[in-house]
Amino acid sequence: GEAMSIQTYNGAAIIAMSGQECVAIASDLRFGVQNQTLACDHKKVYRMHDRLYMGLSGLATDAQTLYKRFVFKHNLYRLREERDMRPQTFASMVSATLYEKRFGPYFVEPVIAGLDPEEGHAPFIAGMDSLGAMETAKDFMCAGTNSESLLGVCETFYRPGLGPEELFEVISQCMLSGVDRDALAGWGAVVYVISKDQCIARTLKGRMD
Amino acid sequence: MGESSYSFSLTTFSPSGKLVQIEYALNAVSSGSTSIGIKAKNGVVIATEKKLPALIDETSVKKMHNLTDNIGMVYSGMGPDSRVLLRKGRKSAMNYGLYYKDPIPVAELAHRLASVMQDYTQSGGVRPFGVSLLIAGCDERGPQLYQVDPSGSYWAWKASAIGKNFVNAKTDLEKRYNEEMELEDAIHTALFTLKKGFEGEMNEKNIEVGIVDDKSRKFKVLSQAEILDYLNEMEF
């Protein structure tokens, strides 16, 4: 095959968006090795607890390993502190974990979305690079092999203060349009809409190419 | 009985199941000056005797310190040992804050200090710490008071006393304590109880008092002027 770039070996698309007392996070479902598609049910968004989800784009093996490590860390935290982690606490922990490997990093770009139990379940969205440099946002965060396209559609369609149903519509349209220009991401998508009392997961039917 | 023959090695149990070095460490604590802690509905107060030889510059001596903005500690026993725990406690709290960007819960900090003290009861070439600590703080779970002993065991208390006069002080606290106490009442009670076992005249120069209230969540050691105000409020 062609020269391998580690960040584009598997392919991914991840968007997180914040709304009125809710957040949404979505990922594509393709799993592939360079230009061969091997599965169309490979989610890249993981649940840490009822009000905290994390998307991991980049090298699939690193994403899997990191997810397991974070479950491990969060479980220990919950046993020690008898409470779930706040989203910002979790994000700081992810950042520290990635930076520990500064000179031999995990090839992932995390996106974190959740509701903060201490600030009246206020929405929280953050993203970082593979070394743990973190940024929070009030509106949306994107990651993946074609993150520029995702940022473009989000910038166009996003409005602040959307309710759960509207937020679902907006993030879904952004995801489906965004992956159309990405050869390595797509083949369907999954969307999680997280509110104070429930989290609804929906699968989107998209172009299977 | 045959206890003393087992006191040479920290890491050897005596026939009765004790680690004699820990017992002796507790003796070191009980010969130190008295410290008292009381948890109120809206805060925590800790207080200690600060009896110093006449020519010591008392402004340079501090027995009570902040571990974090919202958690403080006082000790009874060997001062130098307490300094080691203070440093380790502060660093541990800072590490937690650096990793999680969240202030360390009081319970977690007490647990960490207790774990350090336990380490020194099961390692080679070291001796236990000759201090008990009273840790006072306020966090999301409310006001909390922890006592940590040389063995590494730690308990959350509503009120406790350590040091020379701890038996009588605890009896006194049991009588005076009630669940509805507010911080101001607790401060007065702590001072009363401290005075009861105090040899000689108790004044603002020979005690130290620290408080943390649930609203501001800032632990502070009271100044001599503030202590004097409280002492004047009480009829002695």
Interface residues (C-beta under 8 A of the other chain):
Chain A: R80 E81 R86 Q88 T89 S92 M93 A96 E118
Chain B: L98 Y99 Y100 K101 D102 P105 E108 H111 E140
